[in-house]
Amino acid sequence: MAAPLRCLALSLAAACCVPLTACACLSGQCVELAGERYVVEVADDAEERGRGLMFRDAMDENHGMLFIHEREEPRAYWMKNTRIALDILYFDDDLTLVSQQRNVPPCSLGDRCPPYPSAAPARYVLELNAGQAAKLGLENSARLKLGHGIEPAR
């Protein structure tokens, strides 16, 4: 292939890739944390928050669940009937990371599963596959960005 055509082909290929990364969120809702985008399921009512990620055997890479509460207050999550290890990340009203519980193991003990509390009041809780917080090098004070269509509970 001639050099100008090869450059055109590479330019077109590169241009086509940009929308594909953005498209990852078109089929769902997204959040961004430390420059990484995650497709999330939103749990913004009591029933959805109560069910959470129970009884799931896996969660796709770069996916998570975002829990939205009506107000900021101390939180404690547990792993009742959760089969996958998770990072549990707590964010305040301003979407600032205030507490982390990393590599929380699955629990099949029902109501005897231990709680994993936040170290400070939180309104948003993001559950990601275990190891993501370490991979991102997350430190408290990191900011969570909500994607289009994700609204705080009222």
PyMOL CGO cylinders between C-alpha atoms (Angstrom):
from pymol import cmd
from pymol.cgo import CYLINDER

trace = [
    CYLINDER, 0.00, 0.00, 0.00, 1.36, 3.42, -0.86, 0.3, 1, 1, 1, 1, 1, 1,
    CYLINDER, 1.36, 3.42, -0.86, 2.42, 5.61, 2.05, 0.3, 1, 1, 1, 1, 1, 1,
    CYLINDER, 2.42, 5.61, 2.05, -0.42, 8.21, 1.64, 0.3, 1, 1, 1, 1, 1, 1,
    CYLINDER, -0.42, 8.21, 1.64, -3.05, 5.46, 1.50, 0.3, 1, 1, 1, 1, 1, 1,
    CYLINDER, -3.05, 5.46, 1.50, -1.55, 3.65, 4.47, 0.3, 1, 1, 1, 1, 1, 1,
    CYLINDER, -1.55, 3.65, 4.47, -1.66, 6.91, 6.50, 0.3, 1, 1, 1, 1, 1, 1,
    CYLINDER, -1.66, 6.91, 6.50, -5.26, 7.50, 5.46, 0.3, 1, 1, 1, 1, 1, 1,
    CYLINDER, -5.26, 7.50, 5.46, -6.21, 3.96, 6.48, 0.3, 1, 1, 1, 1, 1, 1,
    CYLINDER, -6.21, 3.96, 6.48, -4.49, 4.38, 9.87, 0.3, 1, 1, 1, 1, 1, 1,
    CYLINDER, -4.49, 4.38, 9.87, -6.15, 7.76, 10.40, 0.3, 1, 1, 1, 1, 1, 1,
    CYLINDER, -6.15, 7.76, 10.40, -9.57, 6.33, 9.63, 0.3, 1, 1, 1, 1, 1, 1,
    CYLINDER, -9.57, 6.33, 9.63, -8.95, 3.37, 11.93, 0.3, 1, 1, 1, 1, 1, 1,
    CYLINDER, -8.95, 3.37, 11.93, -7.88, 5.70, 14.75, 0.3, 1, 1, 1, 1, 1, 1,
    CYLINDER, -7.88, 5.70, 14.75, -10.90, 7.96, 14.21, 0.3, 1, 1, 1, 1, 1, 1,
    CYLINDER, -10.90, 7.96, 14.21, -13.22, 4.98, 14.33, 0.3, 1, 1, 1, 1, 1, 1,
    CYLINDER, -13.22, 4.98, 14.33, -11.80, 3.82, 17.64, 0.3, 1, 1, 1, 1, 1, 1,
    CYLINDER, -11.80, 3.82, 17.64, -12.58, 7.06, 19.50, 0.3, 1, 1, 1, 1, 1, 1,
    CYLINDER, -12.58, 7.06, 19.50, -16.36, 6.73, 19.21, 0.3, 1, 1, 1, 1, 1, 1,
    CYLINDER, -16.36, 6.73, 19.21, -16.16, 3.07, 20.18, 0.3, 1, 1, 1, 1, 1, 1,
    CYLINDER, -16.16, 3.07, 20.18, -14.82, 3.87, 23.64, 0.3, 1, 1, 1, 1, 1, 1,
    CYLINDER, -14.82, 3.87, 23.64, -17.55, 6.44, 24.11, 0.3, 1, 1, 1, 1, 1, 1,
    CYLINDER, -17.55, 6.44, 24.11, -20.11, 3.97, 22.79, 0.3, 1, 1, 1, 1, 1, 1,
    CYLINDER, -20.11, 3.97, 22.79, -19.34, 1.57, 25.63, 0.3, 1, 1, 1, 1, 1, 1,
    CYLINDER, -19.34, 1.57, 25.63, -21.69, 3.71, 27.72, 0.3, 1, 1, 1, 1, 1, 1,
    CYLINDER, -21.69, 3.71, 27.72, -24.44, 4.20, 25.17, 0.3, 1, 1, 1, 1, 1, 1,
    CYLINDER, -24.44, 4.20, 25.17, -25.98, 0.86, 26.08, 0.3, 1, 1, 1, 1, 1, 1,
    CYLINDER, -25.98, 0.86, 26.08, -25.86, 1.69, 29.78, 0.3, 1, 1, 1, 1, 1, 1,
    CYLINDER, -25.86, 1.69, 29.78, -24.98, 4.32, 32.32, 0.3, 1, 1, 1, 1, 1, 1,
    CYLINDER, -24.98, 4.32, 32.32, -21.40, 5.23, 33.16, 0.3, 1, 1, 1, 1, 1, 1,
    CYLINDER, -21.40, 5.23, 33.16, -19.25, 6.77, 35.82, 0.3, 1, 1, 1, 1, 1, 1,
    CYLINDER, -19.25, 6.77, 35.82, -15.66, 7.89, 35.58, 0.3, 1, 1, 1, 1, 1, 1,
    CYLINDER, -15.66, 7.89, 35.58, -13.10, 7.42, 38.33, 0.3, 1, 1, 1, 1, 1, 1,
    CYLINDER, -13.10, 7.42, 38.33, -9.38, 8.21, 38.13, 0.3, 1, 1, 1, 1, 1, 1,
    CYLINDER, -9.38, 8.21, 38.13, -9.63, 8.49, 34.35, 0.3, 1, 1, 1, 1, 1, 1,
    CYLINDER, -9.63, 8.49, 34.35, -11.25, 5.06, 33.95, 0.3, 1, 1, 1, 1, 1, 1,
    CYLINDER, -11.25, 5.06, 33.95, -14.82, 4.63, 32.74, 0.3, 1, 1, 1, 1, 1, 1,
    CYLINDER, -14.82, 4.63, 32.74, -17.15, 2.02, 34.23, 0.3, 1, 1, 1, 1, 1, 1,
    CYLINDER, -17.15, 2.02, 34.23, -20.54, 0.90, 32.94, 0.3, 1, 1, 1, 1, 1, 1,
    CYLINDER, -20.54, 0.90, 32.94, -22.77, 0.77, 36.00, 0.3, 1, 1, 1, 1, 1, 1,
    CYLINDER, -22.77, 0.77, 36.00, -26.11, -0.50, 37.08, 0.3, 1, 1, 1, 1, 1, 1,
    CYLINDER, -26.11, -0.50, 37.08, -27.78, 2.12, 39.24, 0.3, 1, 1, 1, 1, 1, 1,
    CYLINDER, -27.78, 2.12, 39.24, -29.50, 1.09, 42.47, 0.3, 1, 1, 1, 1, 1, 1,
    CYLINDER, -29.50, 1.09, 42.47, -31.40, 4.16, 43.59, 0.3, 1, 1, 1, 1, 1, 1,
    CYLINDER, -31.40, 4.16, 43.59, -34.34, 2.76, 45.53, 0.3, 1, 1, 1, 1, 1, 1,
    CYLINDER, -34.34, 2.76, 45.53, -34.57, 0.56, 48.63, 0.3, 1, 1, 1, 1, 1, 1,
    CYLINDER, -34.57, 0.56, 48.63, -35.42, -2.62, 46.71, 0.3, 1, 1, 1, 1, 1, 1,
    CYLINDER, -35.42, -2.62, 46.71, -32.54, -2.26, 44.22, 0.3, 1, 1, 1, 1, 1, 1,
    CYLINDER, -32.54, -2.26, 44.22, -30.08, -1.32, 46.96, 0.3, 1, 1, 1, 1, 1, 1,
    CYLINDER, -30.08, -1.32, 46.96, -31.20, -4.32, 49.05, 0.3, 1, 1, 1, 1, 1, 1,
    CYLINDER, -31.20, -4.32, 49.05, -30.67, -6.75, 46.17, 0.3, 1, 1, 1, 1, 1, 1,
    CYLINDER, -30.67, -6.75, 46.17, -27.40, -5.23, 44.96, 0.3, 1, 1, 1, 1, 1, 1,
    CYLINDER, -27.40, -5.23, 44.96, -25.09, -7.81, 43.39, 0.3, 1, 1, 1, 1, 1, 1,
    CYLINDER, -25.09, -7.81, 43.39, -26.52, -10.81, 45.23, 0.3, 1, 1, 1, 1, 1, 1,
    CYLINDER, -26.52, -10.81, 45.23, -26.42, -14.23, 43.55, 0.3, 1, 1, 1, 1, 1, 1,
    CYLINDER, -26.42, -14.23, 43.55, -24.21, -13.14, 40.65, 0.3, 1, 1, 1, 1, 1, 1,
    CYLINDER, -24.21, -13.14, 40.65, -21.30, -15.36, 39.69, 0.3, 1, 1, 1, 1, 1, 1,
    CYLINDER, -21.30, -15.36, 39.69, -19.30, -12.68, 37.87, 0.3, 1, 1, 1, 1, 1, 1,
    CYLINDER, -19.30, -12.68, 37.87, -19.25, -9.05, 36.82, 0.3, 1, 1, 1, 1, 1, 1,
    CYLINDER, -19.25, -9.05, 36.82, -17.76, -7.93, 33.51, 0.3, 1, 1, 1, 1, 1, 1,
    CYLINDER, -17.76, -7.93, 33.51, -14.49, -6.04, 33.55, 0.3, 1, 1, 1, 1, 1, 1,
    CYLINDER, -14.49, -6.04, 33.55, -14.99, -2.27, 33.79, 0.3, 1, 1, 1, 1, 1, 1,
    CYLINDER, -14.99, -2.27, 33.79, -18.51, -2.73, 35.13, 0.3, 1, 1, 1, 1, 1, 1,
    CYLINDER, -18.51, -2.73, 35.13, -19.91, -1.96, 38.55, 0.3, 1, 1, 1, 1, 1, 1,
    CYLINDER, -19.91, -1.96, 38.55, -22.95, -1.04, 40.57, 0.3, 1, 1, 1, 1, 1, 1,
    CYLINDER, -22.95, -1.04, 40.57, -23.62, 2.49, 41.81, 0.3, 1, 1, 1, 1, 1, 1,
    CYLINDER, -23.62, 2.49, 41.81, -25.83, 2.83, 44.88, 0.3, 1, 1, 1, 1, 1, 1,
    CYLINDER, -25.83, 2.83, 44.88, -27.45, 6.23, 45.36, 0.3, 1, 1, 1, 1, 1, 1,
    CYLINDER, -27.45, 6.23, 45.36, -28.92, 7.10, 48.74, 0.3, 1, 1, 1, 1, 1, 1,
    CYLINDER, -28.92, 7.10, 48.74, -31.30, 9.93, 49.61, 0.3, 1, 1, 1, 1, 1, 1,
    CYLINDER, -31.30, 9.93, 49.61, -28.86, 11.55, 52.03, 0.3, 1, 1, 1, 1, 1, 1,
    CYLINDER, -28.86, 11.55, 52.03, -25.28, 11.50, 53.20, 0.3, 1, 1, 1, 1, 1, 1,
    CYLINDER, -25.28, 11.50, 53.20, -24.76, 9.50, 56.39, 0.3, 1, 1, 1, 1, 1, 1,
    CYLINDER, -24.76, 9.50, 56.39, -22.54, 6.74, 57.79, 0.3, 1, 1, 1, 1, 1, 1,
    CYLINDER, -22.54, 6.74, 57.79, -22.94, 3.61, 55.66, 0.3, 1, 1, 1, 1, 1, 1,
    CYLINDER, -22.94, 3.61, 55.66, -22.12, -0.05, 56.12, 0.3, 1, 1, 1, 1, 1, 1,
    CYLINDER, -22.12, -0.05, 56.12, -22.40, -2.56, 53.31, 0.3, 1, 1, 1, 1, 1, 1,
    CYLINDER, -22.40, -2.56, 53.31, -22.22, -6.31, 53.59, 0.3, 1, 1, 1, 1, 1, 1,
    CYLINDER, -22.22, -6.31, 53.59, -21.71, -9.18, 51.21, 0.3, 1, 1, 1, 1, 1, 1,
    CYLINDER, -21.71, -9.18, 51.21, -24.80, -11.25, 52.01, 0.3, 1, 1, 1, 1, 1, 1,
    CYLINDER, -24.80, -11.25, 52.01, -25.29, -13.79, 49.20, 0.3, 1, 1, 1, 1, 1, 1,
    CYLINDER, -25.29, -13.79, 49.20, -22.61, -12.05, 47.13, 0.3, 1, 1, 1, 1, 1, 1,
    CYLINDER, -22.61, -12.05, 47.13, -20.45, -14.50, 45.19, 0.3, 1, 1, 1, 1, 1, 1,
    CYLINDER, -20.45, -14.50, 45.19, -17.79, -12.17, 43.81, 0.3, 1, 1, 1, 1, 1, 1,
    CYLINDER, -17.79, -12.17, 43.81, -15.05, -10.25, 45.63, 0.3, 1, 1, 1, 1, 1, 1,
    CYLINDER, -15.05, -10.25, 45.63, -15.54, -6.49, 45.46, 0.3, 1, 1, 1, 1, 1, 1,
    CYLINDER, -15.54, -6.49, 45.46, -14.02, -3.11, 46.20, 0.3, 1, 1, 1, 1, 1, 1,
    CYLINDER, -14.02, -3.11, 46.20, -16.61, -1.00, 48.03, 0.3, 1, 1, 1, 1, 1, 1,
    CYLINDER, -16.61, -1.00, 48.03, -16.01, 2.72, 47.54, 0.3, 1, 1, 1, 1, 1, 1,
    CYLINDER, -16.01, 2.72, 47.54, -17.89, 5.35, 49.55, 0.3, 1, 1, 1, 1, 1, 1,
    CYLINDER, -17.89, 5.35, 49.55, -18.44, 8.91, 48.22, 0.3, 1, 1, 1, 1, 1, 1,
    CYLINDER, -18.44, 8.91, 48.22, -19.94, 11.96, 49.92, 0.3, 1, 1, 1, 1, 1, 1,
    CYLINDER, -19.94, 11.96, 49.92, -22.51, 14.46, 48.58, 0.3, 1, 1, 1, 1, 1, 1,
    CYLINDER, -22.51, 14.46, 48.58, -19.77, 16.12, 46.51, 0.3, 1, 1, 1, 1, 1, 1,
    CYLINDER, -19.77, 16.12, 46.51, -18.76, 12.78, 44.91, 0.3, 1, 1, 1, 1, 1, 1,
    CYLINDER, -18.76, 12.78, 44.91, -15.46, 12.78, 46.79, 0.3, 1, 1, 1, 1, 1, 1,
    CYLINDER, -15.46, 12.78, 46.79, -14.09, 9.41, 47.89, 0.3, 1, 1, 1, 1, 1, 1,
    CYLINDER, -14.09, 9.41, 47.89, -14.25, 9.33, 51.69, 0.3, 1, 1, 1, 1, 1, 1,
    CYLINDER, -14.25, 9.33, 51.69, -13.69, 5.64, 52.45, 0.3, 1, 1, 1, 1, 1, 1,
    CYLINDER, -13.69, 5.64, 52.45, -12.63, 2.39, 50.80, 0.3, 1, 1, 1, 1, 1, 1,
    CYLINDER, -12.63, 2.39, 50.80, -13.09, -1.28, 51.59, 0.3, 1, 1, 1, 1, 1, 1,
    CYLINDER, -13.09, -1.28, 51.59, -10.83, -3.20, 49.22, 0.3, 1, 1, 1, 1, 1, 1,
    CYLINDER, -10.83, -3.20, 49.22, -10.88, -6.86, 48.24, 0.3, 1, 1, 1, 1, 1, 1,
    CYLINDER, -10.88, -6.86, 48.24, -13.98, -7.65, 50.25, 0.3, 1, 1, 1, 1, 1, 1,
    CYLINDER, -13.98, -7.65, 50.25, -14.52, -11.43, 50.02, 0.3, 1, 1, 1, 1, 1, 1,
    CYLINDER, -14.52, -11.43, 50.02, -17.77, -13.15, 49.01, 0.3, 1, 1, 1, 1, 1, 1,
    CYLINDER, -17.77, -13.15, 49.01, -20.03, -14.29, 51.85, 0.3, 1, 1, 1, 1, 1, 1,
    CYLINDER, -20.03, -14.29, 51.85, -22.47, -17.17, 51.99, 0.3, 1, 1, 1, 1, 1, 1,
    CYLINDER, -22.47, -17.17, 51.99, -23.25, -16.85, 55.72, 0.3, 1, 1, 1, 1, 1, 1,
    CYLINDER, -23.25, -16.85, 55.72, -26.54, -15.01, 55.15, 0.3, 1, 1, 1, 1, 1, 1,
    CYLINDER, -26.54, -15.01, 55.15, -27.31, -12.66, 58.03, 0.3, 1, 1, 1, 1, 1, 1,
    CYLINDER, -27.31, -12.66, 58.03, -23.99, -13.57, 59.69, 0.3, 1, 1, 1, 1, 1, 1,
    CYLINDER, -23.99, -13.57, 59.69, -21.93, -11.82, 56.99, 0.3, 1, 1, 1, 1, 1, 1,
    CYLINDER, -21.93, -11.82, 56.99, -19.84, -9.00, 58.51, 0.3, 1, 1, 1, 1, 1, 1,
    CYLINDER, -19.84, -9.00, 58.51, -20.51, -5.33, 57.70, 0.3, 1, 1, 1, 1, 1, 1,
    CYLINDER, -20.51, -5.33, 57.70, -17.94, -3.14, 55.93, 0.3, 1, 1, 1, 1, 1, 1,
    CYLINDER, -17.94, -3.14, 55.93, -18.54, 0.40, 57.20, 0.3, 1, 1, 1, 1, 1, 1,
    CYLINDER, -18.54, 0.40, 57.20, -17.55, 3.72, 55.72, 0.3, 1, 1, 1, 1, 1, 1,
    CYLINDER, -17.55, 3.72, 55.72, -15.05, 5.79, 57.68, 0.3, 1, 1, 1, 1, 1, 1,
    CYLINDER, -15.05, 5.79, 57.68, -17.09, 8.93, 56.96, 0.3, 1, 1, 1, 1, 1, 1,
    CYLINDER, -17.09, 8.93, 56.96, -20.66, 9.76, 55.92, 0.3, 1, 1, 1, 1, 1, 1,
    CYLINDER, -20.66, 9.76, 55.92, -21.45, 8.80, 52.33, 0.3, 1, 1, 1, 1, 1, 1,
    CYLINDER, -21.45, 8.80, 52.33, -24.29, 9.19, 49.85, 0.3, 1, 1, 1, 1, 1, 1,
    CYLINDER, -24.29, 9.19, 49.85, -22.93, 7.21, 46.90, 0.3, 1, 1, 1, 1, 1, 1,
    CYLINDER, -22.93, 7.21, 46.90, -21.41, 3.75, 47.00, 0.3, 1, 1, 1, 1, 1, 1,
    CYLINDER, -21.41, 3.75, 47.00, -19.63, 2.24, 44.03, 0.3, 1, 1, 1, 1, 1, 1,
    CYLINDER, -19.63, 2.24, 44.03, -18.95, -1.50, 43.94, 0.3, 1, 1, 1, 1, 1, 1,
    CYLINDER, -18.95, -1.50, 43.94, -16.30, -2.65, 41.48, 0.3, 1, 1, 1, 1, 1, 1,
    CYLINDER, -16.30, -2.65, 41.48, -14.55, -5.95, 40.95, 0.3, 1, 1, 1, 1, 1, 1,
    CYLINDER, -14.55, -5.95, 40.95, -11.92, -6.50, 43.65, 0.3, 1, 1, 1, 1, 1, 1,
    CYLINDER, -11.92, -6.50, 43.65, -8.55, -5.08, 42.69, 0.3, 1, 1, 1, 1, 1, 1,
    CYLINDER, -8.55, -5.08, 42.69, -9.83, -2.06, 40.74, 0.3, 1, 1, 1, 1, 1, 1,
    CYLINDER, -9.83, -2.06, 40.74, -9.07, 0.42, 43.54, 0.3, 1, 1, 1, 1, 1, 1,
    CYLINDER, -9.07, 0.42, 43.54, -5.47, -0.83, 43.72, 0.3, 1, 1, 1, 1, 1, 1,
    CYLINDER, -5.47, -0.83, 43.72, -5.16, -0.82, 39.93, 0.3, 1, 1, 1, 1, 1, 1,
    CYLINDER, -5.16, -0.82, 39.93, -6.29, 2.81, 39.86, 0.3, 1, 1, 1, 1, 1, 1,
    CYLINDER, -6.29, 2.81, 39.86, -4.11, 3.74, 42.84, 0.3, 1, 1, 1, 1, 1, 1,
    CYLINDER, -4.11, 3.74, 42.84, -7.17, 5.29, 44.49, 0.3, 1, 1, 1, 1, 1, 1,
    CYLINDER, -7.17, 5.29, 44.49, -6.69, 7.56, 47.43, 0.3, 1, 1, 1, 1, 1, 1,
    CYLINDER, -6.69, 7.56, 47.43, -9.40, 9.18, 49.49, 0.3, 1, 1, 1, 1, 1, 1,
    CYLINDER, -9.40, 9.18, 49.49, -10.27, 12.54, 47.91, 0.3, 1, 1, 1, 1, 1, 1,
    CYLINDER, -10.27, 12.54, 47.91, -10.55, 11.03, 44.40, 0.3, 1, 1, 1, 1, 1, 1,
    CYLINDER, -10.55, 11.03, 44.40, -13.58, 12.40, 42.56, 0.3, 1, 1, 1, 1, 1, 1,
    CYLINDER, -13.58, 12.40, 42.56, -16.33, 10.35, 40.94, 0.3, 1, 1, 1, 1, 1, 1,
    CYLINDER, -16.33, 10.35, 40.94, -17.96, 11.74, 37.79, 0.3, 1, 1, 1, 1, 1, 1,
    CYLINDER, -17.96, 11.74, 37.79, -21.52, 10.70, 37.04, 0.3, 1, 1, 1, 1, 1, 1,
    CYLINDER, -21.52, 10.70, 37.04, -22.40, 10.08, 33.41, 0.3, 1, 1, 1, 1, 1, 1,
    CYLINDER, -22.40, 10.08, 33.41, -25.41, 11.43, 31.57, 0.3, 1, 1, 1, 1, 1, 1,
    CYLINDER, -25.41, 11.43, 31.57, -28.71, 10.17, 32.85, 0.3, 1, 1, 1, 1, 1, 1,
    CYLINDER, -28.71, 10.17, 32.85, -27.53, 9.36, 36.38, 0.3, 1, 1, 1, 1, 1, 1,
    CYLINDER, -27.53, 9.36, 36.38, -29.45, 11.57, 38.76, 0.3, 1, 1, 1, 1, 1, 1,
    CYLINDER, -29.45, 11.57, 38.76, -29.14, 11.75, 42.53, 0.3, 1, 1, 1, 1, 1, 1,
    CYLINDER, -29.14, 11.75, 42.53, -32.06, 10.27, 44.45, 0.3, 1, 1, 1, 1, 1, 1,
    CYLINDER, -32.06, 10.27, 44.45, -34.45, 12.87, 45.80, 0.3, 1, 1, 1, 1, 1, 1,
]
cmd.load_cgo(trace, "trace")
